[in-house]
Amino acid sequence: MTREKIAIIEDDPYFASNLKMKLQMSADTDVDLYISPDDFAEKITSNEDVNLYSFIIVDYLYGNFNASHKGISSYIRNDLAYTGKIFLWTLEEECNIRVKGGYDAILPKKYFTLNQLKGI
């Protein structure tokens, strides 16, 4: 059986560590954490690198900017030619549905199992 590989781009250590733990407990997964879109872009620079991930979970807010300001979904989809699913992960009141462009789903900030992610 192949291990699922998931990337989380999240600047809040509490949410990041809890989501990572929940995903690793729910299935045989490898979870990589990135503390910002810039951190992700510095470390993931090729199509081969990014397409190792089954899912990429992107936080919406990063201090004084949001994911749409950084264009992270465009970078992942267009520049890196990612073929998997990208989820925007947010507190429900933070996000307007208009930012959905480039994301497969907008998820409320709660903890998910791998099977729940696969069902989206």
Residue frames as a rotation matrix with the C-alpha (Angstrom) as fourth column:
MET 1
0.580 0.814 0.000 0.00
0.814 -0.580 0.000 0.00
0.000 0.000 -1.000 0.00
THR 2
-0.299 -0.674 0.676 1.31
0.652 -0.661 -0.371 3.43
0.696 0.330 0.637 -0.93
ARG 3
-0.308 0.126 -0.943 1.50
0.832 -0.445 -0.331 6.06
-0.461 -0.887 0.032 1.78
GLU 4
0.637 0.541 0.548 -0.49
0.700 -0.704 -0.120 9.21
0.321 0.460 -0.828 1.10
LYS 5
-0.548 -0.790 -0.275 1.57
0.834 -0.542 -0.107 12.39
-0.065 -0.288 0.955 1.15
ILE 6
0.577 0.795 0.187 -0.10
0.772 -0.606 0.194 15.66
0.267 0.032 -0.963 2.21
ALA 7
-0.663 -0.710 0.239 1.23
0.596 -0.693 -0.406 19.22
0.454 -0.127 0.882 2.37
ILE 8
0.513 0.741 -0.433 -0.15
0.858 -0.443 0.259 21.76
0.000 -0.504 -0.863 4.84
ILE 9
-0.528 -0.576 0.624 0.61
0.517 -0.801 -0.302 25.46
0.674 0.163 0.721 4.38
GLU 10
0.652 0.748 -0.127 -0.35
0.455 -0.252 0.854 26.97
0.606 -0.614 -0.505 7.73
ASP 11
-0.181 -0.772 0.609 1.31
-0.086 -0.604 -0.792 29.69
0.980 -0.196 0.043 9.83
ASP 12
0.294 0.350 0.890 -0.46
-0.901 -0.211 0.380 28.90
0.320 -0.913 0.253 13.10
PRO 13
-0.681 -0.692 -0.241 1.50
-0.584 0.711 -0.391 26.17
0.442 -0.125 -0.888 14.93
TYR 14
-0.544 0.554 0.630 -1.55
-0.497 0.392 -0.774 25.08
-0.676 -0.734 0.062 16.92
PHE 15
0.546 0.808 -0.220 -3.74
-0.640 0.232 -0.733 24.40
-0.541 0.541 0.644 13.89
ALA 16
0.205 -0.548 -0.811 -0.83
-0.870 0.279 -0.408 22.96
0.449 0.789 -0.419 11.88
SER 17
-0.791 -0.599 0.129 0.30
-0.584 0.675 -0.450 20.46
0.182 -0.431 -0.884 14.49
ASN 18
-0.351 0.738 0.576 -3.23
-0.433 0.418 -0.799 19.36
-0.830 -0.530 0.172 15.36
LEU 19
0.627 0.565 -0.536 -4.23
-0.724 0.167 -0.669 18.84
-0.288 0.808 0.514 11.73
LYS 20
-0.136 -0.771 -0.622 -0.99
-0.831 0.431 -0.352 16.97
0.540 0.469 -0.699 11.04
MET 21
-0.831 -0.175 0.528 -1.55
-0.500 0.653 -0.569 14.70
-0.245 -0.737 -0.630 14.03
LYS 22
0.074 0.960 0.270 -5.19
-0.514 0.269 -0.815 14.03
-0.855 -0.078 0.513 13.09
LEU 23
0.591 0.127 -0.796 -4.28
-0.803 0.187 -0.566 13.14
0.077 0.974 0.212 9.49
GLN 24
-0.424 -0.831 -0.360 -1.43
-0.732 0.548 -0.405 10.87
0.534 0.092 -0.841 10.56
MET 25
-0.705 0.225 0.672 -3.64
-0.473 0.557 -0.683 9.08
-0.528 -0.799 -0.286 13.10
SER 26
0.271 0.961 -0.046 -6.42
-0.640 0.145 -0.754 8.47
-0.718 0.234 0.655 10.57
ALA 27
0.999 0.031 0.043 -4.30
0.013 0.642 -0.766 6.67
-0.051 0.766 0.641 7.97
ASP 28
0.284 -0.945 0.161 -0.83
0.760 0.324 0.562 5.79
-0.584 -0.038 0.811 6.80
THR 29
0.867 0.125 0.483 0.21
0.413 -0.723 -0.554 9.29
0.280 0.679 -0.679 5.75
ASP 30
-0.351 -0.902 -0.253 3.25
0.929 -0.368 0.024 11.51
-0.115 -0.227 0.967 5.50
VAL 31
0.774 0.623 0.115 2.43
0.627 -0.779 0.004 15.14
0.092 0.069 -0.993 6.26
ASP 32
-0.427 -0.895 0.130 4.79
0.879 -0.445 -0.171 18.02
0.211 0.041 0.977 5.47
LEU 33
0.568 0.578 -0.585 4.23
0.721 -0.693 0.016 21.40
-0.396 -0.431 -0.811 7.13
TYR 34
-0.412 -0.594 0.691 5.10
0.771 -0.631 -0.083 24.75
0.485 0.499 0.718 5.53
ILE 35
-0.373 0.221 -0.901 4.78
0.783 -0.446 -0.434 27.91
-0.498 -0.867 -0.007 7.63
SER 36
0.020 0.402 -0.915 3.81
-0.265 -0.881 -0.393 30.22
-0.964 0.250 0.089 4.75
PRO 37
0.938 0.294 0.183 3.23
0.116 0.233 -0.966 30.29
-0.326 0.927 0.185 0.98
ASP 38
0.570 -0.798 -0.197 6.78
-0.783 -0.454 -0.425 31.65
0.250 0.396 -0.883 0.63
ASP 39
-0.160 -0.595 0.787 8.18
-0.759 0.584 0.287 28.72
-0.631 -0.552 -0.545 2.63
PHE 40
0.454 0.429 0.781 6.31
0.154 0.825 -0.543 26.31
-0.877 0.367 0.309 0.34
ALA 41
0.995 -0.020 -0.099 7.51
-0.101 -0.278 -0.955 28.10
-0.009 0.960 -0.279 -2.82
GLU 42
0.267 -0.962 0.056 11.13
-0.964 -0.266 0.032 28.05
-0.016 -0.063 -0.998 -1.63
LYS 43
-0.368 -0.432 0.823 11.08
-0.585 0.796 0.156 24.31
-0.723 -0.424 -0.546 -0.94
ILE 44
0.075 0.483 0.873 8.74
0.516 0.730 -0.448 23.00
-0.853 0.484 -0.194 -3.65
THR 45
-0.140 -0.303 -0.943 10.11
-0.475 -0.815 0.332 24.18
-0.869 0.494 -0.030 -6.98
SER 46
-0.854 -0.210 -0.476 9.28
-0.520 0.328 0.789 21.49
-0.009 0.921 -0.389 -9.51
ASN 47
0.102 0.904 -0.415 6.40
-0.880 0.277 0.387 19.51
0.465 0.326 0.823 -10.94
GLU 48
-0.115 -0.220 -0.969 7.98
0.073 0.971 -0.229 16.32
0.991 -0.097 -0.096 -9.61
ASP 49
-0.959 -0.279 -0.040 8.17
0.076 -0.120 -0.990 17.73
0.271 -0.953 0.136 -6.07
VAL 50
-0.616 0.760 0.204 4.60
-0.770 -0.528 -0.358 19.00
-0.164 -0.378 0.911 -5.90
ASN 51
0.159 0.756 -0.636 2.97
-0.830 0.451 0.329 15.99
0.535 0.475 0.699 -7.53
LEU 52
-0.753 -0.366 -0.546 4.24
0.048 0.798 -0.600 13.71
0.656 -0.479 -0.584 -4.77
TYR 53
-0.880 0.457 0.130 1.36
-0.270 -0.256 -0.928 15.17
-0.391 -0.852 0.349 -2.72
SER 54
-0.601 0.777 0.186 -2.13
0.787 0.535 0.308 13.69
0.140 0.331 -0.933 -2.92
PHE 55
0.604 0.793 0.078 -3.56
0.729 -0.589 0.349 16.81
0.323 -0.154 -0.934 -1.27
ILE 56
-0.705 -0.690 0.165 -2.39
0.536 -0.670 -0.513 20.31
0.465 -0.274 0.842 -0.44
ILE 57
0.417 0.804 -0.423 -4.19
0.893 -0.277 0.354 22.16
0.168 -0.526 -0.834 2.35
VAL 58
-0.551 -0.580 0.600 -3.72
0.540 -0.796 -0.273 25.95
0.636 0.174 0.752 2.26
ASP 59
-0.266 0.398 -0.878 -4.59
0.821 -0.384 -0.423 28.27
-0.506 -0.833 -0.224 5.13
TYR 60
0.489 0.547 0.679 -6.51
0.818 -0.558 -0.139 31.39
0.303 0.624 -0.720 4.14
LEU 61
0.928 -0.074 0.365 -5.03
-0.152 -0.970 0.190 34.09
0.340 -0.231 -0.912 6.41
TYR 62
0.212 -0.929 -0.304 -1.33
0.929 0.288 -0.233 34.79
0.303 -0.233 0.924 7.02
GLY 63
-0.520 -0.425 -0.741 -0.95
0.700 -0.709 -0.084 37.85
-0.490 -0.562 0.667 9.23
ASN 64
-0.201 0.411 -0.889 -1.71
-0.181 -0.908 -0.378 40.87
-0.963 0.086 0.257 7.05
PHE 65
-0.475 0.120 -0.872 -2.31
-0.880 -0.064 0.471 39.03
0.001 0.991 0.136 3.76
ASN 66
0.340 0.630 0.699 -4.40
-0.522 0.744 -0.417 36.10
-0.782 -0.223 0.581 2.55
ALA 67
-0.152 -0.428 0.891 -3.85
0.358 0.817 0.453 33.19
-0.921 0.388 0.029 0.20
SER 68
0.626 0.424 0.655 -5.42
0.750 -0.097 -0.654 34.99
-0.214 0.900 -0.379 -2.76
HIS 69
0.858 -0.399 -0.323 -3.02
-0.392 -0.915 0.089 37.93
-0.331 0.050 -0.942 -2.31
LYS 70
-0.091 -0.962 0.259 -0.08
-0.533 0.267 0.803 35.55
-0.841 -0.065 -0.537 -2.67
GLY 71
0.350 0.299 -0.888 -1.64
-0.934 0.184 -0.306 33.66
0.072 0.936 0.343 -5.59
ILE 72
-0.436 -0.620 0.653 -0.61
-0.712 0.681 0.171 30.35
-0.550 -0.391 -0.738 -4.07
SER 73
0.283 0.581 0.763 -3.24
0.063 0.783 -0.619 28.26
-0.957 0.223 0.184 -5.89
SER 74
0.932 0.017 -0.362 -2.18
-0.344 -0.271 -0.899 29.76
-0.113 0.963 -0.246 -9.23
TYR 75
0.014 -1.000 -0.026 1.47
-1.000 -0.014 0.016 29.03
-0.017 0.026 -1.000 -8.46
ILE 76
-0.385 -0.136 0.913 0.68
-0.410 0.911 -0.037 25.44
-0.827 -0.388 -0.407 -7.52
ARG 77
0.477 0.700 0.531 -1.73
0.199 0.503 -0.841 24.75
-0.856 0.507 0.100 -10.42
ASN 78
0.994 0.036 -0.104 -0.12
-0.085 -0.346 -0.935 26.74
-0.070 0.938 -0.340 -13.24
ASP 79
0.373 -0.926 -0.058 3.58
-0.913 -0.356 -0.199 27.16
0.163 0.127 -0.978 -12.49
LEU 80
-0.511 -0.603 0.613 4.10
-0.743 0.668 0.038 23.72
-0.432 -0.436 -0.789 -10.94
ALA 81
-0.291 0.498 -0.817 1.35
-0.736 0.429 0.523 21.92
0.611 0.754 0.242 -12.95
TYR 82
-0.867 0.040 0.497 -0.06
-0.392 0.563 -0.728 20.22
-0.309 -0.826 -0.472 -9.84
THR 83
-0.589 0.639 -0.495 -2.70
-0.339 0.360 0.869 17.61
0.733 0.680 0.005 -10.68
GLY 84
-0.660 0.328 -0.676 -3.99
0.686 0.629 -0.365 16.76
0.305 -0.705 -0.641 -7.17
LYS 85
0.420 0.898 0.132 -6.53
0.671 -0.405 0.621 18.48
0.611 -0.173 -0.773 -4.97
ILE 86
-0.805 -0.554 0.211 -5.97
0.296 -0.685 -0.666 21.83
0.514 -0.473 0.716 -3.26
PHE 87
0.255 0.880 -0.400 -8.14
0.856 -0.013 0.517 22.72
0.450 -0.475 -0.756 -0.27
LEU 88
-0.391 -0.231 0.891 -8.50
-0.182 -0.930 -0.320 26.21
0.902 -0.287 0.322 1.18
TRP 89
-0.075 0.241 -0.968 -8.67
0.842 0.534 0.068 25.76
0.533 -0.810 -0.243 4.96
THR 90
-0.684 -0.118 0.720 -10.19
-0.026 -0.982 -0.186 28.60
0.729 -0.146 0.669 6.96
LEU 91
-0.750 0.583 -0.313 -12.29
0.332 -0.079 -0.940 29.82
-0.573 -0.809 -0.134 9.82
GLU 92
-0.152 0.759 0.633 -15.71
0.979 0.201 -0.006 30.11
-0.132 0.619 -0.775 8.24
GLU 93
0.721 0.512 -0.468 -16.08
0.495 -0.852 -0.170 33.82
-0.486 -0.109 -0.867 8.95
GLU 94
-0.127 -0.872 -0.473 -12.71
0.036 -0.480 0.876 34.62
-0.991 0.094 0.093 7.30
CYS 95
-0.857 -0.422 0.295 -13.52
0.192 0.270 0.944 33.48
-0.478 0.865 -0.150 3.81
ASN 96
0.058 0.824 -0.563 -15.82
-0.670 -0.386 -0.634 34.69
-0.740 0.414 0.530 1.10
ILE 97
0.450 0.194 0.872 -16.85
0.292 0.890 -0.349 32.11
-0.844 0.412 0.344 -1.49
ARG 98
0.960 -0.073 -0.269 -15.38
-0.271 -0.472 -0.839 34.33
-0.066 0.878 -0.473 -4.24
VAL 99
0.121 -0.992 0.028 -11.86
-0.956 -0.109 0.274 33.20
-0.269 -0.060 -0.961 -3.33
LYS 100
0.557 0.156 0.815 -12.64
-0.184 0.981 -0.062 29.63
-0.809 -0.116 0.576 -4.37
GLY 101
0.866 -0.193 -0.461 -10.86
-0.473 -0.021 -0.881 30.04
0.160 0.981 -0.109 -7.72
GLY 102
-0.010 -0.939 -0.345 -8.14
-0.697 0.254 -0.671 27.45
0.717 0.233 -0.656 -8.02
TYR 103
-0.724 -0.191 0.663 -9.28
-0.659 0.475 -0.583 25.41
-0.203 -0.859 -0.470 -5.02
ASP 104
-0.748 0.445 -0.492 -11.19
0.072 0.792 0.606 22.15
0.660 0.418 -0.624 -5.09
ALA 105
0.332 0.858 -0.392 -13.06
0.654 0.090 0.751 23.01
0.680 -0.506 -0.531 -1.89
ILE 106
-0.296 -0.309 0.904 -13.19
-0.510 -0.749 -0.423 25.49
0.807 -0.587 0.064 0.95
LEU 107
-0.014 0.205 -0.979 -12.99
0.574 0.803 0.160 23.64
0.819 -0.560 -0.129 4.25
PRO 108
0.771 0.241 0.590 -13.94
-0.333 -0.637 0.695 25.06
0.544 -0.732 -0.411 7.65
LYS 109
-0.261 -0.954 0.145 -11.04
-0.609 0.046 -0.792 25.04
0.749 -0.295 -0.593 10.06
LYS 110
0.576 0.291 0.764 -11.64
-0.756 0.544 0.363 21.82
-0.311 -0.787 0.533 11.86
TYR 111
-0.436 -0.856 0.278 -9.80
-0.708 0.517 0.481 18.57
-0.555 0.013 -0.831 11.82
PHE 112
0.519 0.593 -0.616 -10.27
-0.855 0.377 -0.356 16.09
0.021 0.712 0.702 9.02
THR 113
0.220 -0.430 0.875 -9.45
-0.058 0.890 0.452 12.46
-0.974 -0.151 0.171 8.47
LEU 114
-0.788 -0.570 -0.232 -7.84
-0.300 0.026 0.954 11.31
-0.538 0.821 -0.192 5.25
ASN 115
-0.645 0.607 0.466 -11.04
0.740 0.647 0.182 9.51
-0.191 0.462 -0.866 4.24
GLN 116
0.363 0.766 -0.530 -13.01
0.548 -0.636 -0.544 12.74
-0.754 -0.093 -0.651 4.61
LEU 117
-0.124 -0.490 -0.863 -10.55
-0.466 -0.739 0.487 14.54
-0.876 0.462 -0.137 2.32
LYS 118
-0.941 -0.248 0.231 -10.74
0.049 0.574 0.817 11.76
-0.335 0.780 -0.528 -0.28
GLY 119
-0.281 0.927 0.247 -14.54
0.873 0.354 -0.337 12.06
-0.400 0.121 -0.909 -0.28
ILE 120
0.193 0.338 -0.921 -14.47
0.040 -0.941 -0.337 15.70
-0.980 0.028 -0.195 -1.39
